[in-house]
Amino acid sequence: MKKNLILGALCLSTISTTVMATTSSITSQSYTSESHSSNQLINTLPVAEEIKNNYGFSPKFVDKFSTGFTFDGYTLSDDRIYNDTIQISFKSLHLDYVKGDDTIHLSIDPISSEFESPDNSKLLETIDDTNIYYSETLFKVVPEGYVLTPEEEKQQLAGKLMISFGDSDGTLEKYQYMSWTEDGNLYSLSGFNCDLSASQMLSMAEDIIN
């Protein structure tokens, strides 16, 4: 299955653990990203040493965050980023954490810091020389053939609106995204309509960094 997204910025966190293809921009460059993953979550906490031995990168994660979000499962995906001059293929780790009806996704990608912050992200905090970037974006699912309004086109270009084509009544959702790079890995926390402030999300990043 393929989900077609129109993104104002490249967010590598997994919105859906299916096949995903996006065309996006970071700073002045445009990339296409693809992610291939199973829908099935593995419900036991991954072993960092096994990830390192099997896939060549050392992820950091927790079983429970200070905000109360608890590990629920994980998947691994085969990802690719490319444009006319560059192509990068890598394995990524995606963990889900739940609290009540809310879900937060933690994605860990062994890629360089040039993919760290989408165009609409702002530097929120620096912890031990690690820059933490944060953004809030509106997400809207619309029927096939939907034509964006001038205001939606403006929001999309500004990185404030993501559009997906599918079966929906066009309801808007708030998408929160936080990212940082540590030891050669890109970490991102993301979620839709979660009852979290930016400072609470920052404390979750600190749980991993520290």
N, CA, C and O of each residue as an XYZ file, in Angstrom:
840
protein
N       0.847     -1.192      0.000
C       0.000      0.000      0.000
C       0.878      1.236      0.000
O       1.925      1.264      0.647
N       0.459      2.236     -0.711
C       1.240      3.465     -0.777
C       0.370      4.628     -0.346
O      -0.761      4.775     -0.809
N       0.902      5.455      0.542
C       0.186      6.656      0.971
C       0.874      7.852      0.349
O       2.068      8.057      0.565
N       0.149      8.643     -0.415
C       0.712      9.806     -1.078
C       0.533     11.026     -0.201
O      -0.590     11.383      0.156
N       1.622     11.659      0.143
C       1.591     12.822      1.009
C       2.130     14.032      0.283
O       3.035     13.915     -0.543
N       1.582     15.187      0.584
C       2.175     16.457      0.183
C       2.701     17.087      1.453
O       1.924     17.453      2.335
N       4.014     17.218      1.555
C       4.623     17.702      2.783
C       5.283     19.042      2.561
O       5.864     19.301      1.507
N       5.185     19.893      3.570
C       5.897     21.150      3.533
C       7.300     21.002      4.057
O       8.117     21.908      3.893
N       7.605     19.875      4.690
C       8.937     19.617      5.225
C       9.106     18.123      5.328
O       8.127     17.379      5.381
N      10.365     17.680      5.358
C      10.629     16.256      5.419
C      10.637     15.802      6.857
O      11.523     16.185      7.621
N       9.664     14.991      7.243
C       9.608     14.407      8.573
C       9.813     12.914      8.397
O       8.967     12.240      7.807
N      10.912     12.389      8.894
C      11.236     10.998      8.664
C      10.575     10.073      9.661
O      10.658      8.853      9.514
N       9.928     10.611     10.659
C       9.214      9.762     11.589
C       8.077      9.067     10.865
O       7.538      9.601      9.896
N       7.710      7.886     11.324
C       6.741      7.082     10.615
C       5.331      7.510     10.959
O       4.880      7.322     12.089
N       4.632      8.086      9.994
C       3.228      8.419     10.152
C       2.394      7.154     10.038
O       1.394      7.018     10.742
N       2.774      6.237      9.180
C       2.074      4.964      9.034
C       3.096      3.890      8.742
O       3.974      4.089      7.902
N       3.002      2.739      9.427
C       3.973      1.678      9.213
C       3.553      0.830      8.021
O       3.341     -0.376      8.147
N       3.434      1.473      6.863
C       3.169      0.804      5.600
C       4.252      1.253      4.644
O       5.350      1.608      5.073
N       3.961      1.242      3.358
C       4.903      1.796      2.392
C       4.588      3.263      2.228
O       3.447      3.623      1.938
N       5.582      4.121      2.410
C       5.354      5.554      2.352
C       6.353      6.183      1.402
O       7.544      5.879      1.453
N       5.873      7.053      0.543
C       6.745      7.798     -0.363
C       6.389      9.262     -0.267
O       5.218      9.624     -0.386
N       7.387     10.119     -0.051
C       7.134     11.547      0.054
C       8.175     12.306     -0.743
O       9.308     11.853     -0.903
N       7.781     13.457     -1.235
C       8.717     14.388     -1.854
C       8.707     15.654     -1.024
O       7.652     16.254     -0.817
N       9.884     16.070     -0.543
C       9.942     17.093      0.477
C      11.181     17.948      0.319
O      12.033     17.687     -0.530
N      11.266     18.980      1.156
C      12.429     19.854      1.078
C      13.011     20.111      2.443
O      12.290     20.234      3.434
N      14.322     20.189      2.483
C      15.047     20.626      3.662
C      15.968     21.738      3.196
O      16.744     21.563      2.257
N      15.878     22.875      3.856
C      16.592     24.073      3.431
C      16.359     24.265      1.938
O      15.215     24.410      1.505
N      17.445     24.268      1.134
C      17.285     24.566     -0.291
C      17.233     23.313     -1.158
O      17.136     23.428     -2.380
N      17.296     22.103     -0.558
C      17.361     20.892     -1.347
C      16.053     20.121     -1.266
O      15.338     20.185     -0.266
N      15.751     19.387     -2.339
C      14.546     18.572     -2.401
C      14.938     17.105     -2.432
O      15.852     16.710     -3.155
N      14.229     16.294     -1.632
C      14.503     14.873     -1.562
C      13.199     14.096     -1.679
O      12.128     14.594     -1.332
N      13.308     12.885     -2.169
C      12.211     11.933     -2.083
C      12.605     10.872     -1.067
O      13.727     10.366     -1.096
N      11.690     10.535     -0.174
C      11.972      9.511      0.826
C      10.961      8.387      0.706
O       9.781      8.631      0.451
N      11.415      7.161      0.888
C      10.569      5.981      0.855
C      10.822      5.158      2.103
O      11.958      5.033      2.559
N       9.759      4.600      2.649
C       9.873      3.758      3.831
C       9.016      2.520      3.641
O       7.830      2.623      3.325
N       9.610      1.352      3.831
C       8.912      0.079      3.676
C       8.954     -0.651      5.015
O      10.027     -0.955      5.536
N       7.767     -0.931      5.566
C       7.713     -1.525      6.889
C       6.487     -2.398      7.032
O       5.499     -2.223      6.318
N       6.555     -3.337      7.955
C       5.418     -4.197      8.260
C       4.435     -3.466      9.161
O       4.827     -2.593      9.935
N       3.157     -3.824      9.063
C       2.152     -3.255      9.949
C       2.191     -3.865     11.341
O       1.596     -3.319     12.270
N       2.885     -4.991     11.500
C       2.857     -5.722     12.757
C       3.889     -5.179     13.737
O       5.079     -5.107     13.430
N       3.413     -4.797     14.928
C       4.299     -4.331     15.981
C       4.858     -5.515     16.755
O       4.138     -6.472     17.042
N       6.133     -5.452     17.091
C       6.751     -6.414     18.002
C       6.625     -5.830     19.403
O       7.073     -4.712     19.654
N       6.017     -6.584     20.314
C       5.618     -6.014     21.599
C       6.657     -6.126     22.699
O       6.424     -5.660     23.814
N       7.810     -6.740     22.407
C       8.891     -6.773     23.384
C       9.880     -5.661     23.074
O      10.114     -5.338     21.910
N      10.460     -5.076     24.113
C      11.407     -3.979     23.926
C      12.610     -4.464     23.117
O      13.165     -5.518     23.430
N      13.026     -3.728     22.091
C      14.189     -4.165     21.307
C      15.460     -4.153     22.151
O      15.541     -3.466     23.170
N      16.438     -4.918     21.713
C      17.731     -4.983     22.395
C      18.728     -4.163     21.585
O      19.011     -4.484     20.431
N      19.259     -3.107     22.192
C      20.138     -2.184     21.472
C      21.355     -2.895     20.892
O      21.785     -2.580     19.783
N      21.912     -3.848     21.630
C      23.097     -4.559     21.156
C      22.780     -5.384     19.906
O      23.613     -5.498     19.007
N      21.577     -5.957     19.853
C      21.184     -6.723     18.671
C      20.993     -5.805     17.462
O      21.350     -6.167     16.340
N      20.434     -4.625     17.693
C      20.288     -3.651     16.605
C      21.664     -3.274     16.059
O      21.863     -3.197     14.846
N      22.604     -3.043     16.963
C      23.961     -2.677     16.546
C      24.610     -3.802     15.739
O      25.199     -3.558     14.687
N      24.499     -5.033     16.238
C      25.139     -6.165     15.561
C      24.505     -6.457     14.204
O      25.199     -6.806     13.250
N      23.189     -6.315     14.125
C      22.480     -6.691     12.897
C      22.415     -5.574     11.860
O      22.406     -5.833     10.657
N      22.368     -4.317     12.342
C      22.109     -3.210     11.412
C      23.139     -2.088     11.473
O      23.078     -1.148     10.680
N      24.086     -2.178     12.408
C      25.220     -1.267     12.382
C      25.031      0.076     13.045
O      25.864      0.963     12.856
N      23.960      0.272     13.827
C      23.831      1.522     14.573
C      23.339      1.235     15.986
O      22.682      0.226     16.239
N      23.668      2.138     16.897
C      23.378      1.943     18.317
C      22.297      2.922     18.772
O      22.604      4.086     19.029
N      21.054      2.489     18.879
C      19.979      3.394     19.289
C      19.875      3.523     20.805
O      20.268      2.622     21.546
N      19.343      4.650     21.251
C      19.010      4.865     22.654
C      17.494      5.021     22.759
O      16.879      5.724     21.957
N      16.899      4.364     23.748
C      15.459      4.466     23.956
C      15.147      4.088     25.399
O      16.025      3.633     26.132
N      13.910      4.275     25.800
C      13.485      3.969     27.165
C      12.246      3.082     27.099
O      11.598      2.978     26.057
N      11.922      2.439     28.234
C      10.686      1.663     28.269
C       9.506      2.503     28.736
O       8.353      2.163     28.470
N       9.799      3.622     29.445
C       8.737      4.522     29.888
C       9.293      5.930     30.014
O      10.390      6.132     30.536
N       8.526      6.905     29.531
C       8.928      8.308     29.624
C       8.414      8.937     30.919
O       7.464      8.452     31.533
N       9.060     10.014     31.307
C       8.664     10.738     32.521
C       7.263     11.325     32.409
O       6.639     11.632     33.425
N       6.761     11.484     31.185
C       5.409     12.007     30.971
C       4.333     10.930     31.115
O       3.142     11.226     31.019
N       4.749      9.684     31.343
C       3.789      8.602     31.520
C       3.557      7.747     30.293
O       2.850      6.743     30.378
N       4.133      8.111     29.148
C       4.003      7.292     27.942
C       4.848      6.021     28.097
O       6.026      6.087     28.450
N       4.231      4.865     27.829
C       4.855      3.568     28.051
C       5.016      2.815     26.736
O       4.154      2.878     25.859
N       6.133      2.102     26.612
C       6.425      1.339     25.393
C       5.283      0.389     25.054
O       4.746     -0.293     25.926
N       4.914      0.353     23.751
C       3.818     -0.497     23.295
C       4.255     -1.480     22.217
O       3.657     -2.547     22.078
N       5.288     -1.139     21.453
C       5.759     -2.028     20.404
C       6.719     -1.316     19.472
O       6.877     -0.098     19.543
N       7.368     -2.087     18.587
C       8.308     -1.473     17.646
C       8.270     -2.199     16.309
O       7.817     -3.339     16.205
N       8.758     -1.503     15.294
C       8.967     -2.081     13.970
C      10.315     -1.605     13.441
O      10.877     -0.623     13.926
N      10.819     -2.314     12.445
C      11.993     -1.890     11.691
C      11.559     -1.624     10.257
O      10.698     -2.325      9.725
N      12.147     -0.624      9.637
C      11.784     -0.298      8.259
C      13.029     -0.174      7.396
O      14.115      0.139      7.886
N      12.854     -0.423      6.106
C      13.895     -0.187      5.105
C      13.591      1.141      4.434
O      12.561      1.288      3.776
N      14.484      2.109      4.598
C      14.243      3.470      4.136
C      15.245      3.872      3.064
O      16.357      3.351      2.982
N      14.803      4.820      2.249
C      15.678      5.359      1.202
C      15.376      6.837      1.028
O      14.212      7.236      0.980
N      16.426      7.652      0.933
C      16.321      9.078      0.642
C      17.147      9.343     -0.610
O      18.285      8.887     -0.715
N      16.575     10.078     -1.555
C      17.332     10.298     -2.790
C      16.847     11.543     -3.516
O      15.716     11.998     -3.347
N      17.747     12.073     -4.328
C      17.421     13.099     -5.323
C      18.365     12.887     -6.501
O      18.896     11.790     -6.670
N      18.583     13.906     -7.309
C      19.411     13.734     -8.509
C      20.881     13.492     -8.187
O      21.613     12.949     -9.015
N      21.318     13.888     -6.998
C      22.746     13.823     -6.682
C      23.087     12.914     -5.509
O      24.264     12.653     -5.261
N      22.085     12.427     -4.783
C      22.377     11.649     -3.587
C      21.363     10.532     -3.428
O      20.191     10.687     -3.772
N      21.829      9.396     -2.898
C      20.930      8.304     -2.549
C      21.456      7.637     -1.294
O      22.618      7.233     -1.244
N      20.609      7.516     -0.276
C      20.987      6.910      0.992
C      19.959      5.841      1.336
O      18.759      6.115      1.345
N      20.420      4.626      1.617
C      19.547      3.542      2.063
C      19.964      3.128      3.467
O      21.156      3.060      3.769
N      18.995      2.855      4.317
C      19.309      2.532      5.705
C      18.128      1.831      6.360
O      16.999      1.896      5.874
N      18.410      1.159      7.474
C      17.390      0.533      8.300
C      17.066      1.482      9.447
O      17.970      2.076     10.035
N      15.776      1.632      9.770
C      15.347      2.518     10.850
C      14.568      1.740     11.900
O      13.942      0.719     11.615
N      14.626      2.254     13.123
C      13.889      1.672     14.246
C      12.771      2.622     14.650
O      13.004      3.818     14.829
N      11.552      2.091     14.796
C      10.394      2.904     15.165
C       9.718      2.283     16.386
O       9.331      1.115     16.361
N       9.580      3.067     17.447
C       8.957      2.590     18.677
C       7.700      3.400     18.968
O       7.682      4.617     18.783
N       6.652      2.723     19.422
C       5.410      3.382     19.808
C       5.281      3.398     21.324
O       5.596      2.421     22.003
N       4.809      4.529     21.838
C       4.557      4.692     23.272
C       3.135      5.210     23.446
O       2.702      6.104     22.719
N       2.412      4.651     24.406
C       1.010      5.026     24.581
C       0.754      5.534     25.997
O       1.420      5.156     26.961
N      -0.245      6.409     26.069
C      -0.761      6.901     27.345
C      -2.233      7.208     27.121
O      -2.573      8.182     26.449
N      -3.106      6.380     27.680
C      -4.523      6.537     27.395
C      -4.786      6.322     25.916
O      -4.414      5.290     25.357
N      -5.426      7.292     25.285
C      -5.728      7.202     23.854
C      -4.652      7.842     22.979
O      -4.781      7.847     21.755
N      -3.599      8.377     23.583
C      -2.551      9.076     22.835
C      -1.386      8.142     22.519
O      -1.043      7.267     23.313
N      -0.787      8.342     21.350
C       0.382      7.570     20.933
C       1.481      8.519     20.478
O       1.240      9.437     19.693
N       2.685      8.289     20.978
C       3.875      9.019     20.543
C       4.805      8.038     19.839
O       5.033      6.926     20.317
N       5.339      8.468     18.691
C       6.256      7.637     17.919
C       7.688      8.149     18.110
O       7.955      9.345     17.992
N       8.585      7.234     18.402
C      10.015      7.534     18.447
C      10.672      6.821     17.280
O      10.628      5.593     17.194
N      11.283      7.583     16.379
C      12.005      7.002     15.249
C      13.488      7.295     15.384
O      13.886      8.392     15.775
N      14.299      6.300     15.055
C      15.751      6.433     15.140
C      16.328      6.016     13.791
O      16.217      4.860     13.382
N      16.947      6.982     13.105
C      17.462      6.772     11.758
C      18.967      7.037     11.748
O      19.389      8.112     12.174
N      19.786      6.104     11.280
C      21.235      6.307     11.240
C      21.658      7.156     10.042
O      22.287      6.658      9.108
N      21.306      8.445     10.079
C      21.634      9.360      8.987
C      22.201     10.649      9.560
O      22.116     10.893     10.763
N      22.772     11.464      8.702
C      23.507     12.643      9.136
C      22.586     13.771      9.567
O      21.379     13.737      9.327
N      23.174     14.766     10.205
C      22.431     15.889     10.771
C      21.831     16.809      9.710
O      21.016     17.667     10.048
N      22.209     16.658      8.433
C      21.630     17.525      7.402
C      20.130     17.285      7.244
O      19.423     18.126      6.689
N      19.638     16.142      7.730
C      18.211     15.836      7.668
C      17.512     16.110      8.999
O      16.381     15.675      9.214
N      18.194     16.832      9.889
C      17.711     16.944     11.263
C      16.447     17.763     11.408
O      15.508     17.325     12.071
N      16.396     18.942     10.805
C      15.288     19.846     11.088
C      14.562     20.253      9.819
O      15.177     20.827      8.921
N      13.256     19.968      9.721
C      12.475     20.456      8.583
C      12.472     21.975      8.531
O      12.816     22.643      9.506
N      12.078     22.514      7.377
C      12.110     23.963      7.176
C      11.332     24.735      8.228
O      11.717     25.845      8.596
N      10.224     24.150      8.721
C       9.384     24.892      9.653
C       9.750     24.644     11.106
O       9.080     25.167     11.998
N      10.804     23.855     11.379
C      11.223     23.607     12.756
C      12.045     24.762     13.291
O      12.748     25.448     12.549
N      11.942     24.961     14.584
C      12.720     25.997     15.259
C      13.542     25.359     16.364
O      13.125     24.383     16.987
N      14.715     25.929     16.595
C      15.568     25.451     17.676
C      14.888     25.751     19.002
O      14.670     26.913     19.345
N      14.554     24.711     19.740
C      13.830     24.867     20.998
C      14.759     24.917     22.196
O      14.544     25.699     23.122
N      15.800     24.077     22.181
C      16.675     23.961     23.344
C      17.972     23.301     22.911
O      18.008     22.589     21.908
N      19.039     23.539     23.667
C      20.303     22.840     23.473
C      20.664     22.140     24.772
O      20.788     22.782     25.815
N      20.832     20.823     24.712
C      21.141     20.020     25.884
C      22.475     19.331     25.649
O      22.598     18.504     24.745
N      23.474     19.668     26.458
C      24.798     19.049     26.319
C      25.286     19.090     24.870
O      25.721     18.075     24.327
N      25.213     20.264     24.253
C      25.650     20.505     22.876
C      24.769     19.814     21.828
O      25.129     19.775     20.652
N      23.636     19.276     22.239
C      22.695     18.662     21.305
C      21.534     19.616     21.053
O      20.816     19.983     21.983
N      21.347     20.018     19.796
C      20.268     20.938     19.440
C      18.954     20.183     19.268
O      18.895     19.180     18.557
N      17.903     20.671     19.922
C      16.577     20.069     19.849
C      15.679     20.980     19.023
O      15.497     22.149     19.363
N      15.115     20.445     17.933
C      14.240     21.213     17.049
C      12.790     20.765     17.232
O      12.515     19.597     17.508
N      11.869     21.722     17.071
C      10.452     21.426     17.315
C       9.580     22.132     16.293
O       9.869     23.253     15.873
N       8.502     21.453     15.898
C       7.528     22.074     14.998
C       6.134     21.539     15.293
O       5.966     20.421     15.780
N       5.146     22.359     14.989
C       3.745     21.951     15.021
C       3.166     22.199     13.632
O       3.322     23.283     13.070
N       2.502     21.196     13.088
C       1.978     21.274     11.733
C       0.553     20.746     11.704
O       0.226     19.796     12.415
N      -0.291     21.351     10.892
C      -1.636     20.832     10.683
C      -1.595     19.711      9.650
O      -0.889     19.806      8.646
N      -2.348     18.661      9.900
C      -2.398     17.501      9.015
C      -3.840     17.301      8.575
O      -4.749     17.280      9.405
N      -4.050     17.156      7.276
C      -5.403     17.051      6.738
C      -5.465     15.945      5.690
O      -4.680     15.936      4.742
N      -6.402     15.012      5.864
C      -6.636     13.961      4.881
C      -7.829     14.364      4.025
O      -8.896     14.692      4.544
N      -7.638     14.337      2.711
C      -8.676     14.808      1.779
C      -8.946     13.739      0.725
O      -8.103     12.867      0.515
N     -10.109     13.784      0.052
C     -10.423     12.795     -0.985
C      -9.508     12.952     -2.202
O      -8.954     14.024     -2.441
N      -9.361     11.869     -2.964
C      -8.612     11.927     -4.221
C      -9.223     12.987     -5.129
O     -10.445     13.101     -5.224
N      -8.373     13.758     -5.795
C      -8.848     14.803     -6.686
C      -9.119     16.128     -6.013
O      -9.520     17.094     -6.663
N      -8.900     16.176     -4.702
C      -9.130     17.427     -3.967
C      -8.168     18.510     -4.456
O      -6.988     18.239     -4.676
N      -8.662     19.717     -4.625
C      -7.845     20.848     -5.056
C      -7.597     21.758     -3.859
O      -8.535     22.216     -3.207
N      -6.327     22.011     -3.578
C      -5.977     22.858     -2.446
C      -6.468     24.281     -2.662
O      -6.437     24.799     -3.779
N      -6.919     24.904     -1.590
C      -7.287     26.311     -1.650
C      -6.012     27.149     -1.658
O      -4.955     26.643     -1.282
N      -6.077     28.410     -2.075
C      -4.890     29.274     -2.028
C      -4.278     29.350     -0.634
O      -3.055     29.378     -0.496
N      -5.114     29.383      0.400
C      -4.593     29.450      1.767
C      -3.882     28.152      2.136
O      -2.848     28.188      2.802
N      -4.417     27.005      1.716
C      -3.766     25.730      1.991
C      -2.435     25.625      1.256
O      -1.466     25.095      1.800
N      -2.382     26.125      0.027
C      -1.120     26.130     -0.711
C      -0.084     26.983      0.006
O       1.091     26.622      0.075
N      -0.523     28.111      0.537
C       0.376     28.999      1.269
C       0.889     28.317      2.530
O       2.081     28.386      2.832
N      -0.008     27.655      3.273
C       0.394     26.953      4.494
C       1.332     25.797      4.174
O       2.279     25.533      4.914
N       1.065     25.112      3.071
C       1.910     23.991      2.682
C       3.325     24.456      2.358
O       4.299     23.851      2.807
N       3.437     25.523      1.585
C       4.750     26.053      1.220
C       5.513     26.539      2.442
O       6.743     26.490      2.472
N       4.782     27.010      3.452
C       5.416     27.486      4.683
C       5.745     26.344      5.635
O       6.303     26.574      6.708
N       5.402     25.110      5.252
C       5.672     23.969      6.109
C       4.711     23.835      7.267
O       5.015     23.148      8.242
N       3.554     24.478      7.183
C       2.591     24.451      8.285
C       1.426     23.505      8.035
O       0.577     23.330      8.909
N       1.372     22.894      6.858
C       0.261     22.016      6.515
C       0.766     20.811      5.741
O       1.546     20.947      4.799
N       0.311     19.626      6.148
C       0.578     18.390      5.421
C      -0.749     17.866      4.893
O      -1.743     17.834      5.617
N      -0.761     17.462      3.645
C      -1.965     16.955      3.003
C      -1.754     15.496      2.610
O      -0.729     15.149      2.023
N      -2.729     14.639      2.936
C      -2.717     13.248      2.508
C      -4.011     12.948      1.773
O      -5.078     13.419      2.166
N      -3.919     12.164      0.704
C      -5.105     11.787     -0.061
C      -5.604     10.424      0.404
O      -4.851      9.450      0.421
N      -6.874     10.363      0.778
C      -7.475      9.127      1.254
C      -8.942      9.340      1.567
O      -9.540     10.329      1.142
N      -9.523      8.405      2.315
C     -10.925      8.510      2.708
C     -11.024      9.301      4.003
O     -10.612      8.819      5.059
N     -11.561     10.500      3.931
C     -11.653     11.346      5.112
C     -12.638     12.469      4.870
O     -12.970     12.793      3.730
N     -13.100     13.055      5.958
C     -13.993     14.208      5.852
C     -13.230     15.523      5.888
O     -13.835     16.592      5.978
N     -11.903     15.450      5.818
C     -11.103     16.667      5.805
C     -10.824     17.248      7.171
O     -10.485     18.426      7.287
N     -10.962     16.432      8.219
C     -10.705     16.904      9.573
C      -9.237     17.272      9.751
O      -8.349     16.549      9.297
N      -8.990     18.386     10.404
C      -7.625     18.820     10.695
C      -7.145     18.200     11.998
O      -7.895     18.108     12.970
N      -5.877     17.774     12.006
C      -5.241     17.275     13.210
C      -3.924     18.014     13.410
O      -3.288     18.449     12.449
N      -3.528     18.149     14.664
C      -2.248     18.792     14.968
C      -1.156     17.728     15.052
O      -1.275     16.744     15.781
N      -0.094     17.953     14.287
C       1.043     17.037     14.260
C       2.231     17.722     14.921
O       2.667     18.784     14.475
N       2.757     17.116     15.988
C       3.928     17.641     16.692
C       5.147     16.805     16.328
O       5.072     15.580     16.238
N       6.267     17.482     16.122
C       7.487     16.807     15.682
C       8.687     17.432     16.375
O       8.855     18.652     16.365
N       9.517     16.592     16.975
C      10.740     17.050     17.645
C      11.894     16.177     17.178
O      11.744     14.961     17.060
N      13.051     16.790     16.909
C      14.171     16.012     16.387
C      15.494     16.512     16.936
O      15.643     17.674     17.314
N      16.443     15.597     16.967
C      17.818     15.928     17.345
C      18.737     14.830     16.805
O      18.284     13.732     16.481
N      20.022     15.136     16.714
C      21.012     14.169     16.253
C      22.013     13.902     17.367
O      22.537     14.825     17.990
N      22.265     12.622     17.602
C      23.219     12.232     18.639
C      23.963     10.981     18.188
O      23.343      9.991     17.798
N      25.289     11.026     18.240
C      26.142      9.882     17.898
C      25.807      9.288     16.527
O      25.771      8.070     16.356
N      25.562     10.174     15.554
C      25.322      9.725     14.191
C      23.928      9.224     13.903
O      23.668      8.723     12.809
N      23.013      9.348     14.867
C      21.629      8.925     14.671
C      20.687     10.119     14.740
O      20.854     11.006     15.578
N      19.699     10.136     13.856
C      18.640     11.138     13.909
C      17.484     10.579     14.729
O      16.907      9.548     14.382
N      17.153     11.263     15.811
C      16.032     10.879     16.671
C      14.865     11.819     16.410
O      15.052     13.022     16.230
N      13.660     11.260     16.390
C      12.486     12.117     16.273
C      11.342     11.562     17.105
O      11.099     10.356     17.139
N      10.649     12.472     17.773
C       9.419     12.168     18.490
C       8.281     12.836     17.744
O       8.406     13.989     17.332
N       7.180     12.136     17.563
C       6.070     12.728     16.825
C       4.747     12.143     17.286
O       4.690     11.034     17.817
N       3.684     12.909     17.074
C       2.362     12.427     17.436
C       1.273     13.339     16.915
O       1.506     14.519     16.652
N       0.080     12.782     16.768
C      -1.091     13.524     16.323
C      -2.030     13.776     17.499
O      -2.384     12.857     18.236
N      -2.427     15.042     17.660
C      -3.440     15.415     18.647
C      -3.154     14.854     20.035
O      -4.072     14.444     20.746
N      -1.881     14.837     20.419
C      -1.516     14.378     21.754
C      -1.628     15.529     22.748
O      -1.368     16.686     22.416
N      -2.010     15.194     23.945
C      -2.166     16.201     24.990
C      -0.802     16.492     25.606
O      -0.550     16.176     26.769
N       0.079     17.103     24.801
C       1.448     17.389     25.223
C       1.828     18.805     24.826
O       1.514     19.255     23.724
N       2.501     19.501     25.718
C       3.076     20.797     25.375
C       4.472     20.575     24.812
O       5.016     19.475     24.906
N       5.049     21.615     24.229
C       6.412     21.514     23.710
C       7.394     21.204     24.832
O       8.339     20.442     24.629
N       7.186     21.781     26.013
C       8.093     21.542     27.136
C       7.989     20.099     27.630
O       8.993     19.517     28.039
N       6.791     19.518     27.598
C       6.642     18.116     27.991
C       7.322     17.195     26.985
O       7.942     16.199     27.356
N       7.197     17.538     25.726
C       7.864     16.746     24.694
C       9.385     16.861     24.838
O      10.113     15.894     24.615
N       9.852     18.048     25.211
C      11.280     18.252     25.447
C      11.771     17.363     26.584
O      12.870     16.814     26.508
N      10.974     17.218     27.631
C      11.373     16.355     28.744
C      11.500     14.902     28.290
O      12.305     14.152     28.842
N      10.721     14.502     27.298
C      10.838     13.151     26.755
C      12.149     12.988     25.992
O      12.796     11.944     26.076
N      12.535     14.018     25.253
C      13.835     13.985     24.579
C      14.965     13.889     25.597
O      15.940     13.166     25.390
N      14.827     14.623     26.697
C      15.843     14.580     27.753
C      15.945     13.193     28.363
O      17.038     12.755     28.722
N      14.813     12.490     28.488
C      14.842     11.123     29.013
C      15.762     10.239     28.180
O      16.447      9.371     28.721
N      15.782     10.456     26.866
C      16.614      9.640     25.981
C      18.060     10.129     25.981
O      18.991      9.327     26.055
N      18.243     11.432     25.897
C      19.598     11.993     25.830
C      20.372     11.718     27.108
O      21.562     11.405     27.071
N      19.690     11.837     28.235
C      20.355     11.662     29.533
C      20.296     10.223     30.020
O      20.810      9.914     31.095
